[in-house]
Amino acid sequence: MAPTKHDQKPEPGDLIEIFRGGYQHWAIYIGNGFVIHLAPPSEHADAGAYSMMSVLCDKAIVKKEELWTVVGNDEYRINNLLDNKYEPRPVGEIIREARKFLAKELPYCVFRGNCEHFVTELRYGKPESRQVRQAVNIGVGVGVMAMVGIGALAFASAILGSRDKEQQTKRMKK
């Protein structure tokens, strides 16, 4: 499903994926135009590239804000991404649990405890982050490609090196 601008109507308990350019910020809709989200200090709608600094944060605050304040001019979509994998918790339970965290400072780690982990744990009882998994897979893929490339260079170097030695040996025999 492609991102949209401000035309989707979320239901309480829906996960909201906000496209910040380079990464996605996540919130959970609690009704009446409000979301709850885990926000590092650099996370806000108009932060631009500065919001990428959240990778350096080790703490974040759970906030309740209007959806439009969090989204700003960015695109977003309702994305209950794990509904086909897990049974969503009852909406009342999701919202009650989310409200318990309001204004609390929580540990923040881009790899183990980011805003996506926060909202998926609220909705499904399981903290997961697809964007972290994708980044790790891309990193592994790039690493494998680099190793293949290095291996190919070493192989080519060995072949060319042996040819050079053969030619030197032939010249010396003459």
N, C-alpha and C positions, 0 to 999 in steps of 0.2 A: 504494500500500500504506500503510495507516495505522500510526502508531507503536504499539508494544506495550510492556508493562512486563515486563522480565526473563523472557520465556518463549521467546524465540528462541534457537536453538543455532547460533552462528556456526561457520564452518569457517575454518581458516587462510587468510589472504589476503582475507577478506571485509572490506568497508568497513562501519563502524558509524557511523550517523548518530544523534547524541544531541540531543534537543530541549531547549534551554536556555530557551525562552521568548523570542522575538524573534530568535533566530538558532539555528543548529545547530553543534555541535562535532563534529568527525570524528576517528575513530581507525581503525586497521587491526588486525584480529584476527590474532594470531600463534600461537594455540594455548594449551592448558593454562590457560585462563581469563585470559590476558593480552592487552593491546593495546599498540601503540606509537602515540603521538600527538605532535603539535607543540603545545606549550602555552605561551602567553604567561603572565606571572606571575599575572594575574588569573583564569586559567582553572582552575577546579576545580568539583566537583559542587555544592557548597553555596554558591557565590559569589553566586547570585542576580543582581540588577541590576548588582552590582559587576563581574561578568564581562564586561559590555558595554564596560568600560574597555579591553579588549584592542585596540580600534580605535586607541588612542593608543600602543600598544607598537610598538617597531621591532625587537625581538629576542624570540625564544621558544626554549624548550628542548625537545629531543626526549626523551620519557619513555617508560619501560616501566612500566605499572601494571596492576593487576587491572582487568578490565572493570567490575566492580561498583563499584570505587573511583571510576573515571572517570564512570560513569553516575550513581551516587548514587540519588536518588529520581526522577530524570528519566526520561522515556520514551525509548526508542531503537528503532531497527530496523536490520536488515541491509539495506544499500542499495548494491548494486553498480551504481550509476546509469549507468555508461557501457559496460556489457557489450554493449549492442546497437550501440554506436558503435565500440568498440575491442576488440581481442583482449586479454584479461587476460594478463599475464606469467605464467610458471610460478611456482607457489606458493613453491618453494624460493628462487627468485630474488627474489621480493617480500620474503620474510622476511630473507634474507641482506642485501639492500639496506637494509631498515628497521633492522636491528641495527647497521649501519655508522654510522648517525646517532645512536645512543643517547648521551645526555648532552651532545650538541653544541648549542651555541647557534647558531641560524640567523637570518638576517634575517627579519623578520615584517612583512608588509603585508597589511592586510585585502583590498586589491584585487588584489595580484599574488602574494602568497606567504602564504596563510593555511593553516589546518589541513586544509581540503578540498583545496587545491592539493597539499599535501604527500602526502596519502594517495592521491589519484588519480594522481600521478606514480609513486608506488610500485607501484600495481596495474596501470596502463596505460602507464606511460612518458610520460604527457602530463599536465601540471599544469592542471587545470581546476577552476573553482568555479562551480557552478550558482547558488548563492545570491548571488554577486557579480553574475552575469549578470542574475538576476532583479531585484536591487536597482537595477542600472543601467537595465534596461528600465522598471521602475516609475518611476525618477527621470526618464527621458526622457518617459514617458507623462504624468507630473505636469507636467513642463515644457511639453509640447505643450498639455496642457489649460489651463495657466496662460496660455500665449500666445494660445490661442483665446479664452479668457475676456477677456484684455486687449484683443484685437482686437475682440471683440463690444462691449465697453464703449466703446472708441474710436469704433466705428461708430455705436453708439446715441447717444453724446455728440455726434458730428458731425451726425447727423440732428436731434436735439433742439436742438442749437445753431443749426442753419440755420432751424428753425421759429421759434425765439426771435427771430432776426434778422428774419425775415419779419414777425412780429407787431410788432416794434419799428418796422420801416419803415412798416407800415400805420398804426400809431398816429401816427407823425410826419407822415404825409401828411394826416391828418384835421385 
